[in-house]
Amino acid sequence: FAETPYDDENEPYRRRWTKEINSYATNYNTFDISLAPLVDSLFNGNKSQLKVIEAGFHKKAIIASETNPYTLDLISAIDDGKLNSKGNALLVGSKKNHKDWAKHMKRLVENPNMIEDLGNRLYETVKDKYSLKKVCQDRVEFFKSIIK
């Protein structure tokens, strides 16, 4: 399907339209920072953390809502205003939802090395845990366990 033309090539952001299933992940090649806002609710808490996994495999920094499912794998790189060297993302809590999105975006724009560092840390978090080899191996073990 055709994309609606949108002239944002000279802007600090990019609008990316949904693509077909066999090519949608190519959008990750067009930006440095992934945004994953999610309202904290029972329904959303039962979703998958696919956005986190995709961003990690593409070594993209991510700013995400501090809620399930994202908190399954994400560790905040900022704790009480201090850097956490084990952090792999910038998280936005519901109480600061109105201002932390912009604050975190500004932080990354002003610190491009942090974009790379967070992307690499997130990759290290997801690369083994969610590799197809590992996921398939876990499924085989599960199926073996239920047919005993």
FIKOLZA-1660 file (N, C-alpha, C; in steps of 0.1 Angstrom, whole numbers, plus 5000, padded with zeros to 4 digits):
% residues 148
   i   px   py   pz ch aa at
   1 5008 4988 5000  A  F  N
   1 5000 5000 5000  A  F CA
   1 5009 5012 5000  A  F  C
   2 5003 5023 4995  A  A  N
   2 5011 5036 4993  A  A CA
   2 5011 5044 5006  A  A  C
   3 5022 5050 5009  A  E  N
   3 5023 5059 5021  A  E CA
   3 5018 5073 5017  A  E  C
   4 5012 5079 5026  A  T  N
   4 5008 5093 5024  A  T CA
   4 5020 5101 5025  A  T  C
   5 5022 5110 5015  A  P  N
   5 5035 5118 5015  A  P CA
   5 5035 5127 5028  A  P  C
   6 5046 5128 5034  A  Y  N
   6 5047 5136 5046  A  Y CA
   6 5062 5142 5046  A  Y  C
   7 5063 5155 5044  A  D  N
   7 5077 5160 5043  A  D CA
   7 5082 5163 5057  A  D  C
   8 5090 5154 5063  A  D  N
   8 5096 5156 5076  A  D CA
   8 5111 5153 5076  A  D  C
   9 5117 5152 5064  A  E  N
   9 5131 5149 5063  A  E CA
   9 5140 5159 5070  A  E  C
  10 5136 5171 5071  A  N  N
  10 5144 5181 5077  A  N CA
  10 5139 5185 5092  A  N  C
  11 5131 5176 5097  A  E  N
  11 5126 5178 5111  A  E CA
  11 5134 5168 5120  A  E  C
  12 5134 5171 5133  A  P  N
  12 5141 5163 5143  A  P CA
  12 5133 5150 5146  A  P  C
  13 5122 5148 5140  A  Y  N
  13 5114 5136 5142  A  Y CA
  13 5110 5130 5128  A  Y  C
  14 5105 5118 5128  A  R  N
  14 5101 5112 5116  A  R CA
  14 5087 5105 5118  A  R  C
  15 5078 5108 5109  A  R  N
  15 5065 5100 5110  A  R CA
  15 5067 5088 5102  A  R  C
  16 5064 5076 5108  A  R  N
  16 5066 5064 5101  A  R CA
  16 5052 5056 5100  A  R  C
  17 5048 5053 5089  A  W  N
  17 5035 5046 5087  A  W CA
  17 5037 5031 5088  A  W  C
  18 5026 5025 5092  A  T  N
  18 5026 5010 5093  A  T CA
  18 5029 5004 5079  A  T  C
  19 5037 4994 5080  A  K  N
  19 5041 4987 5067  A  K CA
  19 5035 4972 5068  A  K  C
  20 5036 4966 5056  A  E  N
  20 5032 4952 5056  A  E CA
  20 5041 4943 5065  A  E  C
  21 5036 4932 5070  A  I  N
  21 5042 4924 5080  A  I CA
  21 5056 4920 5076  A  I  C
  22 5059 4918 5063  A  N  N
  22 5072 4913 5059  A  N CA
  22 5082 4925 5057  A  N  C
  23 5078 4937 5060  A  S  N
  23 5087 4948 5059  A  S CA
  23 5086 4959 5069  A  S  C
  24 5077 4957 5079  A  Y  N
  24 5074 4968 5089  A  Y CA
  24 5087 4971 5097  A  Y  C
  25 5095 4961 5100  A  A  N
  25 5107 4963 5109  A  A CA
  25 5117 4972 5102  A  A  C
  26 5116 4974 5089  A  T  N
  26 5126 4983 5082  A  T CA
  26 5124 4997 5087  A  T  C
  27 5113 5000 5093  A  N  N
  27 5111 5014 5099  A  N CA
  27 5122 5017 5110  A  N  C
  28 5127 5006 5117  A  Y  N
  28 5137 5008 5127  A  Y CA
  28 5150 5014 5121  A  Y  C
  29 5152 5012 5108  A  N  N
  29 5164 5018 5102  A  N CA
  29 5163 5033 5099  A  N  C
  30 5152 5039 5102  A  T  N
  30 5150 5053 5099  A  T CA
  30 5150 5062 5111  A  T  C
  31 5152 5057 5123  A  F  N
  31 5153 5065 5135  A  F CA
  31 5162 5060 5145  A  F  C
  32 5166 5068 5155  A  D  N
  32 5176 5065 5165  A  D CA
  32 5169 5061 5179  A  D  C
  33 5158 5067 5181  A  I  N
  33 5151 5065 5194  A  I CA
  33 5137 5060 5192  A  I  C
  34 5133 5050 5199  A  S  N
  34 5120 5044 5198  A  S CA
  34 5112 5049 5210  A  S  C
  35 5099 5053 5207  A  L  N
  35 5090 5058 5218  A  L CA
  35 5080 5048 5220  A  L  C
  36 5077 5044 5232  A  A  N
  36 5067 5033 5235  A  A CA
  36 5058 5038 5247  A  A  C
  37 5049 5047 5243  A  P  N
  37 5039 5051 5254  A  P CA
  37 5028 5041 5256  A  P  C
  38 5024 5039 5268  A  L  N
  38 5014 5029 5270  A  L CA
  38 5007 5033 5283  A  L  C
  39 4994 5034 5283  A  V  N
  39 4986 5037 5295  A  V CA
  39 4986 5025 5304  A  V  C
  40 4989 5027 5317  A  D  N
  40 4989 5016 5327  A  D CA
  40 4975 5011 5329  A  D  C
  41 4972 4999 5324  A  S  N
  41 4959 4994 5326  A  S CA
  41 4960 4978 5326  A  S  C
  42 4950 4972 5331  A  L  N
  42 4949 4957 5331  A  L CA
  42 4951 4952 5317  A  L  C
  43 4944 4957 5307  A  F  N
  43 4945 4953 5294  A  F CA
  43 4959 4954 5288  A  F  C
  44 4965 4966 5290  A  N  N
  44 4978 4968 5284  A  N CA
  44 4989 4960 5292  A  N  C
  45 4986 4958 5304  A  G  N
  45 4996 4950 5312  A  G CA
  45 4997 4935 5307  A  G  C
  46 4988 4931 5299  A  N  N
  46 4988 4917 5294  A  N CA
  46 4993 4917 5279  A  N  C
  47 4997 4928 5274  A  K  N
  47 5003 4928 5261  A  K CA
  47 5017 4923 5261  A  K  C
  48 5023 4921 5249  A  S  N
  48 5036 4917 5248  A  S CA
  48 5046 4929 5248  A  S  C
  49 5058 4926 5251  A  Q  N
  49 5068 4937 5251  A  Q CA
  49 5076 4937 5237  A  Q  C
  50 5068 4934 5227  A  L  N
  50 5074 4933 5213  A  L CA
  50 5082 4946 5209  A  L  C
  51 5076 4957 5213  A  K  N
  51 5083 4970 5209  A  K CA
  51 5097 4970 5216  A  K  C
  52 5098 4966 5228  A  V  N
  52 5111 4965 5235  A  V CA
  52 5121 4956 5228  A  V  C
  53 5116 4944 5225  A  I  N
  53 5124 4934 5218  A  I CA
  53 5129 4939 5204  A  I  C
  54 5120 4945 5197  A  E  N
  54 5124 4950 5183  A  E CA
  54 5134 4961 5185  A  E  C
  55 5131 4970 5194  A  A  N
  55 5141 4981 5195  A  A CA
  55 5155 4976 5200  A  A  C
  56 5155 4966 5208  A  G  N
  56 5167 4960 5213  A  G CA
  56 5175 4953 5202  A  G  C
  57 5168 4945 5194  A  F  N
  57 5175 4938 5183  A  F CA
  57 5180 4948 5172  A  F  C
  58 5174 4960 5172  A  H  N
  58 5179 4970 5162  A  H CA
  58 5188 4980 5169  A  H  C
  59 5192 4977 5182  A  K  N
  59 5201 4986 5190  A  K CA
  59 5196 5000 5190  A  K  C
  60 5183 5002 5192  A  K  N
  60 5178 5015 5194  A  K CA
  60 5175 5019 5208  A  K  C
  61 5178 5031 5212  A  A  N
  61 5174 5036 5225  A  A CA
  61 5159 5036 5226  A  A  C
  62 5154 5034 5238  A  I  N
  62 5139 5034 5239  A  I CA
  62 5135 5043 5251  A  I  C
  63 5125 5051 5249  A  I  N
  63 5118 5058 5260  A  I CA
  63 5105 5051 5261  A  I  C
  64 5101 5046 5272  A  A  N
  64 5089 5038 5274  A  A CA
  64 5082 5042 5287  A  A  C
  65 5069 5039 5287  A  S  N
  65 5061 5041 5299  A  S CA
  65 5066 5030 5309  A  S  C
  66 5066 5035 5321  A  E  N
  66 5071 5026 5332  A  E CA
  66 5059 5017 5337  A  E  C
  67 5056 5007 5329  A  T  N
  67 5044 4999 5331  A  T CA
  67 5046 4985 5325  A  T  C
  68 5039 4975 5329  A  N  N
  68 5039 4962 5322  A  N CA
  68 5033 4964 5309  A  N  C
  69 5038 4958 5299  A  P  N
  69 5048 4947 5298  A  P CA
  69 5062 4952 5297  A  P  C
  70 5064 4965 5296  A  Y  N
  70 5078 4971 5293  A  Y CA
  70 5087 4969 5305  A  Y  C
  71 5082 4968 5317  A  T  N
  71 5091 4967 5328  A  T CA
  71 5096 4952 5330  A  T  C
  72 5092 4943 5321  A  L  N
  72 5097 4930 5322  A  L CA
  72 5112 4929 5318  A  L  C
  73 5116 4938 5309  A  D  N
  73 5130 4938 5304  A  D CA
  73 5137 4951 5306  A  D  C
  74 5130 4962 5308  A  L  N
  74 5136 4975 5308  A  L CA
  74 5140 4979 5322  A  L  C
  75 5152 4985 5323  A  I  N
  75 5157 4990 5336  A  I CA
  75 5160 5005 5334  A  I  C
  76 5155 5013 5342  A  S  N
  76 5156 5028 5341  A  S CA
  76 5171 5032 5342  A  S  C
  77 5175 5040 5332  A  A  N
  77 5189 5045 5332  A  A CA
  77 5190 5058 5341  A  A  C
  78 5179 5063 5346  A  I  N
  78 5179 5074 5355  A  I CA
  78 5171 5070 5367  A  I  C
  79 5177 5070 5379  A  D  N
  79 5170 5068 5391  A  D CA
  79 5172 5080 5400  A  D  C
  80 5161 5086 5403  A  D  N
  80 5160 5098 5412  A  D CA
  80 5170 5109 5407  A  D  C
  81 5170 5110 5394  A  G  N
  81 5179 5121 5387  A  G CA
  81 5193 5117 5385  A  G  C
  82 5197 5105 5390  A  K  N
  82 5211 5100 5389  A  K CA
  82 5212 5089 5378  A  K  C
  83 5223 5088 5371  A  L  N
  83 5225 5078 5361  A  L CA
  83 5227 5064 5367  A  L  C
  84 5220 5055 5362  A  N  N
  84 5221 5041 5366  A  N CA
  84 5229 5033 5355  A  N  C
  85 5241 5029 5357  A  S  N
  85 5249 5023 5346  A  S CA
  85 5244 5010 5342  A  S  C
  86 5234 5004 5349  A  K  N
  86 5228 4991 5345  A  K CA
  86 5216 4994 5337  A  K  C
  87 5211 5006 5336  A  G  N
  87 5199 5010 5328  A  G CA
  87 5200 5007 5314  A  G  C
  88 5189 5003 5307  A  N  N
  88 5189 5000 5293  A  N CA
  88 5178 5008 5286  A  N  C
  89 5172 5018 5293  A  A  N
  89 5161 5025 5287  A  A CA
  89 5158 5038 5296  A  A  C
  90 5150 5047 5291  A  L  N
  90 5145 5058 5299  A  L CA
  90 5130 5055 5301  A  L  C
  91 5126 5055 5313  A  L  N
  91 5112 5051 5316  A  L CA
  91 5105 5064 5321  A  L  C
  92 5092 5064 5318  A  V  N
  92 5084 5075 5322  A  V CA
  92 5073 5070 5331  A  V  C
  93 5073 5074 5343  A  G  N
  93 5063 5070 5353  A  G CA
  93 5050 5078 5350  A  G  C
  94 5039 5072 5355  A  S  N
  94 5026 5078 5353  A  S CA
  94 5024 5092 5360  A  S  C
  95 5031 5094 5371  A  K  N
  95 5030 5106 5378  A  K CA
  95 5038 5118 5371  A  K  C
  96 5047 5114 5363  A  K  N
  96 5055 5125 5355  A  K CA
  96 5053 5124 5340  A  K  C
  97 5042 5117 5337  A  N  N
  97 5039 5115 5323  A  N CA
  97 5038 5128 5315  A  N  C
  98 5034 5139 5321  A  H  N
  98 5032 5151 5314  A  H CA
  98 5045 5158 5310  A  H  C
  99 5056 5155 5317  A  K  N
  99 5068 5162 5314  A  K CA
  99 5081 5154 5311  A  K  C
 100 5081 5141 5316  A  D  N
 100 5093 5133 5314  A  D CA
 100 5095 5129 5300  A  D  C
 101 5085 5127 5292  A  W  N
 101 5087 5124 5278  A  W CA
 101 5096 5134 5271  A  W  C
 102 5093 5147 5272  A  A  N
 102 5101 5157 5266  A  A CA
 102 5114 5158 5273  A  A  C
 103 5115 5157 5286  A  K  N
 103 5128 5157 5293  A  K CA
 103 5137 5146 5288  A  K  C
 104 5132 5134 5286  A  H  N
 104 5140 5123 5282  A  H CA
 104 5145 5125 5267  A  H  C
 105 5135 5130 5259  A  M  N
 105 5139 5132 5245  A  M CA
 105 5150 5142 5244  A  M  C
 106 5149 5153 5252  A  K  N
 106 5159 5164 5252  A  K CA
 106 5172 5158 5257  A  K  C
 107 5172 5150 5267  A  R  N
 107 5184 5144 5273  A  R CA
 107 5191 5136 5262  A  R  C
 108 5184 5128 5254  A  L  N
 108 5191 5120 5244  A  L CA
 108 5196 5128 5232  A  L  C
 109 5188 5138 5228  A  V  N
 109 5193 5147 5217  A  V CA
 109 5206 5154 5221  A  V  C
 110 5206 5158 5234  A  E  N
 110 5218 5165 5238  A  E CA
 110 5230 5156 5242  A  E  C
 111 5227 5143 5243  A  N  N
 111 5238 5133 5246  A  N CA
 111 5237 5121 5237  A  N  C
 112 5242 5123 5224  A  P  N
 112 5241 5113 5214  A  P CA
 112 5248 5100 5218  A  P  C
 113 5258 5101 5227  A  N  N
 113 5265 5088 5231  A  N CA
 113 5255 5080 5240  A  N  C
 114 5246 5087 5247  A  M  N
 114 5237 5079 5255  A  M CA
 114 5227 5071 5246  A  M  C
 115 5224 5077 5235  A  I  N
 115 5215 5069 5225  A  I CA
 115 5222 5056 5222  A  I  C
 116 5234 5057 5218  A  E  N
 116 5242 5045 5215  A  E CA
 116 5244 5035 5226  A  E  C
 117 5247 5041 5238  A  D  N
 117 5249 5032 5250  A  D CA
 117 5236 5025 5254  A  D  C
 118 5225 5032 5254  A  L  N
 118 5212 5026 5257  A  L CA
 118 5208 5015 5247  A  L  C
 119 5210 5018 5234  A  G  N
 119 5207 5008 5224  A  G CA
 119 5215 4996 5225  A  G  C
 120 5228 4997 5228  A  N  N
 120 5237 4986 5230  A  N CA
 120 5233 4978 5243  A  N  C
 121 5230 4985 5253  A  R  N
 121 5226 4978 5266  A  R CA
 121 5213 4970 5264  A  R  C
 122 5203 4976 5256  A  L  N
 122 5191 4969 5254  A  L CA
 122 5193 4957 5245  A  L  C
 123 5202 4959 5235  A  Y  N
 123 5205 4947 5227  A  Y CA
 123 5211 4936 5235  A  Y  C
 124 5220 4939 5244  A  E  N
 124 5225 4928 5253  A  E CA
 124 5214 4922 5262  A  E  C
 125 5204 4930 5265  A  T  N
 125 5193 4924 5273  A  T CA
 125 5185 4914 5265  A  T  C
 126 5182 4917 5253  A  V  N
 126 5173 4909 5245  A  V CA
 126 5179 4898 5236  A  V  C
 127 5192 4900 5232  A  K  N
 127 5197 4892 5221  A  K CA
 127 5197 4877 5224  A  K  C
 128 5200 4873 5236  A  D  N
 128 5200 4858 5239  A  D CA
 128 5186 4854 5244  A  D  C
 129 5180 4862 5252  A  K  N
 129 5167 4858 5258  A  K CA
 129 5156 4856 5247  A  K  C
 130 5157 4864 5237  A  Y  N
 130 5146 4864 5226  A  Y CA
 130 5151 4859 5213  A  Y  C
 131 5163 4854 5212  A  S  N
 131 5167 4848 5199  A  S CA
 131 5158 4837 5195  A  S  C
 132 5157 4835 5182  A  L  N
 132 5148 4824 5177  A  L CA
 132 5153 4811 5182  A  L  C
 133 5166 4809 5183  A  K  N
 133 5171 4796 5188  A  K CA
 133 5167 4794 5202  A  K  C
 134 5167 4804 5211  A  K  N
 134 5164 4802 5225  A  K CA
 134 5148 4801 5226  A  K  C
 135 5141 4809 5219  A  V  N
 135 5126 4808 5220  A  V CA
 135 5121 4794 5215  A  V  C
 136 5127 4789 5204  A  C  N
 136 5123 4776 5199  A  C CA
 136 5127 4765 5209  A  C  C
 137 5139 4766 5214  A  Q  N
 137 5144 4756 5224  A  Q CA
 137 5134 4756 5236  A  Q  C
 138 5130 4768 5241  A  D  N
 138 5121 4768 5252  A  D CA
 138 5107 4762 5249  A  D  C
 139 5103 4764 5237  A  R  N
 139 5090 4758 5232  A  R CA
 139 5091 4743 5232  A  R  C
 140 5102 4738 5227  A  V  N
 140 5104 4723 5226  A  V CA
 140 5104 4717 5240  A  V  C
 141 5111 4724 5249  A  E  N
 141 5111 4719 5263  A  E CA
 141 5097 4719 5269  A  E  C
 142 5090 4730 5266  A  F  N
 142 5076 4731 5272  A  F CA
 142 5067 4720 5266  A  F  C
 143 5068 4718 5253  A  F  N
 143 5059 4707 5247  A  F CA
 143 5064 4693 5253  A  F  C
 144 5076 4691 5254  A  K  N
 144 5081 4678 5260  A  K CA
 144 5075 4677 5274  A  K  C
 145 5075 4687 5282  A  S  N
 145 5071 4686 5296  A  S CA
 145 5056 4684 5297  A  S  C
 146 5048 4688 5287  A  I  N
 146 5033 4686 5288  A  I CA
 146 5029 4673 5282  A  I  C
 147 5037 4666 5275  A  I  N
 147 5033 4653 5269  A  I CA
 147 5038 4641 5277  A  I  C
 148 5045 4644 5288  A  K  N
 148 5050 4633 5297  A  K CA
 148 5039 4626 5304  A  K  C
% end
